[in-house]
Amino acid sequence: MARDTTADYTVTAEAIIDSAYEELNLVTDGGTISAVQDAYGLKKLNLIIKNIMGPENRLYRGVKVWQRASAELTLTAKNNFDIYSGGTDLDLIAPVRILTAVLRDEDDEDVMLEKMTRGEYDAIAIKGEEGTPTKYLYEREYEYGTLYLNRIPDDLTDSVVFTYHRPLFDVDTAAKNVDFPQQWELVLVYLLAVNMAPRYGIDPSPYMRLLEEARENANTFEPEASTRFFEPGRER
């Protein structure tokens, strides 16, 4: 029996929208949705993407890991740096949050930076003190991000390398793919169906079980983050 040898199946936003309408029985088999339905579905899909972009939680574990990225910030003689699209210090879509950061010297040696709270940063009496930064604070307001250091760096050959959660990308046109791994595409279909159902006077509860099953299956793709593990045959 012949089998395919690829694992790259993916769908466009248009296909997700069409599938959601099909689940709601608002389009006949082989039929097409109207331009108004398409626009409404795309708007709802983008709102859903923004909604599940929050902190890691029980319902959406795997997607929080998948949107992780890293970047490097070249230091200058100050202790606050703009990080956003068009930013003067780092032109990058403002991170949702910075997970870890290190100070990297010209020999590529790294020293971990400690994360500060806003209160800890505000408590620094002399923010203009020069030296080697040891701590950082990151804040994001709308599309603007700012990274604060506890000292003005005195060695401008150093850089800050950080790992962060990036925003999930928008779907500007329905012909584009969504910014999700493949296992989350079915979740988006049922999420979209559940969210659109009230507009058309449809009870969304029958779709909730399907949504939960798809979401639980997608969450199993999350990499194991625990530092504990069992090794059969090994004594304590």
C-alpha positions in Angstrom: 0.0 0.0 0.0 1.5 3.3 -1.1 1.9 6.1 1.4 2.9 9.7 1.1 6.2 10.8 2.5 5.5 14.4 3.4 4.2 15.9 6.7 3.8 19.5 5.5 0.0 19.7 5.2 -1.3 23.2 6.2 -4.3 25.4 5.4 -4.9 29.0 4.7 -7.0 31.3 6.8 -9.6 31.1 4.1 -9.8 27.3 4.6 -10.2 27.7 8.4 -13.0 30.3 7.9 -14.8 28.1 5.3 -14.5 25.0 7.6 -16.0 27.0 10.5 -19.0 28.0 8.4 -19.3 24.4 7.2 -19.4 23.2 10.9 -22.2 25.7 11.5 -24.1 24.4 8.5 -24.1 27.9 7.0 -22.7 26.8 3.7 -23.8 23.8 1.6 -21.3 21.1 0.5 -19.3 22.5 -2.3 -20.8 26.0 -1.8 -19.0 29.2 -1.1 -19.5 31.8 1.6 -20.4 35.4 0.8 -18.0 38.3 0.8 -19.7 39.6 4.0 -19.3 36.2 5.7 -15.7 36.0 4.6 -14.9 39.5 6.0 -16.7 38.7 9.3 -14.8 35.4 9.6 -11.4 37.0 9.0 -12.2 39.7 11.6 -13.2 37.2 14.2 -10.2 35.0 13.4 -7.8 37.9 14.1 -9.6 38.8 17.3 -9.3 35.1 18.4 -5.5 35.1 17.7 -5.1 38.3 19.8 -7.1 36.8 22.6 -5.1 33.6 23.0 -1.8 35.5 22.9 -1.8 36.2 26.6 0.4 34.5 29.3 1.0 30.8 29.2 -2.0 29.0 30.7 -3.6 25.6 31.0 -5.8 25.9 28.0 -3.1 27.1 25.6 0.2 25.7 26.7 1.9 24.6 23.5 1.3 27.7 21.5 3.2 29.8 24.1 6.3 27.7 23.5 6.0 27.7 19.7 6.0 31.6 19.5 9.4 31.8 21.3 12.2 33.7 19.5 15.5 35.3 20.4 17.2 38.6 19.5 20.4 40.6 20.3 20.5 44.3 21.4 23.7 46.3 20.9 24.4 48.4 23.9 25.0 52.2 24.0 25.8 54.5 26.9 22.3 54.6 28.5 20.1 52.3 30.6 16.8 52.2 28.7 16.4 50.9 25.2 13.5 51.0 22.7 12.4 47.7 21.3 9.6 47.9 18.8 8.9 48.2 15.0 10.9 51.3 14.0 12.6 51.5 17.4 15.8 53.5 17.5 17.7 50.8 19.5 16.2 47.6 18.2 13.8 47.5 15.2 11.7 44.5 16.2 8.0 43.8 16.9 7.7 44.5 20.6 8.1 41.3 22.5 5.1 40.2 24.6 7.5 39.4 27.4 11.2 38.7 27.8 11.8 35.2 29.3 15.6 35.3 29.9 18.4 37.6 29.1 22.2 37.4 29.2 25.0 39.9 28.9 27.4 38.8 26.1 30.9 40.1 25.7 33.1 40.4 22.6 34.4 36.9 23.3 30.9 35.5 23.2 30.9 34.7 26.9 27.5 35.1 28.5 26.5 36.1 32.0 22.8 35.7 33.0 21.0 38.9 33.8 18.5 38.8 36.7 14.9 40.0 36.1 13.8 43.0 38.1 10.3 44.1 39.0 9.2 47.7 38.4 9.5 48.3 42.2 13.0 47.1 42.2 14.0 49.3 39.3 12.3 52.3 40.9 14.2 51.7 44.1 17.6 52.1 42.3 18.8 55.4 43.8 21.3 56.4 41.1 20.1 55.2 37.7 22.9 57.0 35.9 25.6 54.9 37.6 28.0 53.3 35.1 29.2 49.8 35.4 28.4 46.2 34.3 24.6 45.6 34.1 23.5 42.7 36.2 19.7 43.1 36.1 17.0 44.1 33.6 13.3 45.1 33.5 11.2 44.8 30.3 7.9 46.7 29.9 5.5 46.7 27.0 2.8 49.3 26.4 0.6 48.7 23.3 3.1 48.2 20.4 6.1 49.8 22.3 8.6 47.9 24.3 11.3 49.2 26.6 14.2 47.3 28.2 15.7 48.9 31.3 19.1 48.0 32.8 20.2 48.6 36.4 23.3 50.4 35.2 24.6 52.3 32.2 27.0 49.9 30.5 30.6 51.0 30.6 31.7 48.4 28.0 29.9 49.1 24.7 31.3 46.0 23.1 28.8 44.0 25.2 25.3 43.2 24.0 22.1 41.8 25.6 20.9 38.6 24.1 17.4 37.7 25.1 14.7 35.0 24.5 11.2 36.3 24.3 7.6 35.5 23.4 6.8 37.3 20.2 3.3 38.3 19.2 1.4 35.9 16.9 1.3 37.5 13.5 -1.9 39.0 12.0 -3.8 37.5 9.1 -4.1 40.5 6.8 -5.7 38.5 4.0 -7.6 35.2 4.0 -5.2 33.8 1.4 -2.4 33.7 3.9 -1.5 30.9 6.3 -2.1 31.5 10.0 0.9 31.9 12.4 0.3 28.6 14.1 1.8 25.1 14.0 -0.3 22.6 12.1 -1.8 20.9 15.2 -3.5 24.2 16.2 -5.4 24.6 12.9 -8.3 22.4 13.9 -8.5 24.3 17.2 -8.9 27.5 15.3 -11.7 26.0 13.2 -13.8 25.1 16.3 -12.8 28.3 18.1 -14.0 30.3 15.2 -17.3 28.3 14.9 -18.0 28.8 18.6 -17.3 32.5 18.4 -19.4 33.1 15.3 -22.4 30.9 16.3 -24.2 33.6 18.4 -24.2 36.0 15.5 -26.3 33.5 13.5 -28.5 32.5 16.3 -26.8 29.1 16.7 -26.2 27.3 20.0 -22.4 27.0 20.3 -22.5 24.3 23.0 -22.5 21.3 20.7 -19.1 22.5 19.3 -17.5 22.9 22.8 -16.7 19.3 23.2 -15.0 19.1 19.8 -13.1 22.3 20.7 -11.9 20.8 24.0 -10.7 17.6 22.3 -8.8 19.5 19.6 -7.3 21.8 22.1 -6.1 19.0 24.4 -4.6 17.1 21.5 -2.7 20.2 20.4 -1.4 20.9 23.9 0.3 17.5 23.9 2.8 18.9 21.4 4.3 21.1 24.2 7.9 20.2 24.8 8.5 18.7 28.3 9.7 21.5 30.5 10.2 19.6 33.8 13.7 19.0 35.2 12.5 15.8 36.9 12.3 12.5 35.1 12.2 8.8 35.8 14.8 6.4 34.6 13.8 2.7 34.8 16.3 0.5 36.5 18.2 3.2 38.2 18.4 3.3 42.0 17.6 6.4 43.9 
